[in-house]
Amino acid sequence: MANITFDGENRVINISDADDVDPIEVYSRWKEWAMKVDNLKWPPAMKSTGGDPLPAGFSLSSTIIVLNGWNIKTNNAYFSGENNIIHENGRKYHYNY
């Protein structure tokens, strides 16, 4: 399991001890972190979109958008899975396909 930590003061999400991480895991961990103590004093780090149903039983994959000057630092971990994670400036994070 990835070690995911959040530094609200510097707006950094640190991911370590993992080769690949599902963006949904990062988003879920951020939501848990945000609800602890007084972490809601920091601007939101992310928002999600997607999951909408499409014809023929398909659905739009989820996309996590990193917001408000937050950045992700990894120790060479890649994002994996069907979900996307992008920065609000349009930069897509590294994926391991």
C-alpha positions in Angstrom: 0.0 0.0 0.0 1.3 3.4 -0.9 2.3 5.9 1.8 0.3 9.0 0.9 0.8 12.2 3.1 -0.5 15.7 2.7 1.2 19.0 3.6 -1.5 21.7 3.6 0.9 24.5 4.3 3.0 23.8 1.3 0.2 22.3 -0.8 2.0 19.1 -1.5 0.8 15.5 -1.8 3.6 13.1 -1.2 3.4 9.5 -2.5 6.1 7.0 -1.5 6.6 3.3 -1.0 4.7 2.3 -4.2 5.4 1.6 -7.8 1.9 2.4 -8.9 -1.1 4.1 -7.4 -4.7 4.3 -8.4 -5.8 8.0 -8.6 -9.0 7.1 -6.7 -6.9 5.9 -3.8 -5.1 9.3 -3.6 -8.5 11.1 -3.8 -10.0 8.9 -1.1 -7.0 9.4 1.2 -7.2 13.2 0.7 -10.9 13.2 1.7 -10.0 11.3 4.9 -7.1 13.7 5.7 -9.3 16.8 5.0 -11.8 15.7 7.6 -9.2 15.3 10.4 -8.5 18.0 13.0 -8.4 21.4 11.2 -7.3 20.3 7.7 -10.3 22.0 6.1 -8.5 25.3 6.7 -6.4 24.5 3.6 -7.8 25.0 0.1 -9.3 21.8 -1.5 -6.5 19.7 -3.1 -8.8 17.9 -5.6 -12.1 17.4 -7.1 -13.5 14.5 -9.1 -15.6 14.1 -12.2 -16.8 11.2 -14.3 -18.4 7.9 -13.6 -21.4 9.0 -15.7 -23.2 6.2 -17.5 -22.8 6.0 -21.3 -24.8 3.9 -23.9 -24.2 0.2 -24.2 -23.4 -0.3 -20.5 -20.2 1.8 -20.6 -19.3 4.6 -18.2 -17.0 7.6 -18.3 -13.9 6.9 -16.3 -13.3 9.0 -13.3 -10.9 11.9 -13.4 -9.3 13.5 -10.4 -8.3 17.2 -10.9 -5.5 18.6 -8.6 -6.5 22.2 -7.7 -5.5 25.4 -5.9 -1.8 25.2 -6.4 -1.5 21.7 -4.9 1.1 19.4 -6.5 2.0 15.7 -6.3 5.5 14.5 -5.5 6.3 10.8 -5.9 9.4 8.7 -5.6 9.0 7.6 -9.3 5.5 6.0 -8.6 3.2 5.9 -11.6 -0.6 6.1 -11.6 -2.4 3.0 -12.9 -5.9 1.8 -13.6 -8.7 3.2 -15.7 -9.0 6.5 -13.8 -7.2 9.7 -14.7 -5.4 12.3 -12.6 -4.5 15.7 -14.0 -3.4 19.1 -12.7 -5.8 22.0 -13.2 -3.3 23.5 -15.6 -3.8 20.5 -17.9 -0.7 18.6 -17.1 -1.3 14.9 -16.9 0.7 12.9 -14.3 2.8 9.9 -15.3 1.0 6.7 -16.0 2.2 3.1 -16.2 0.3 1.5 -19.0 
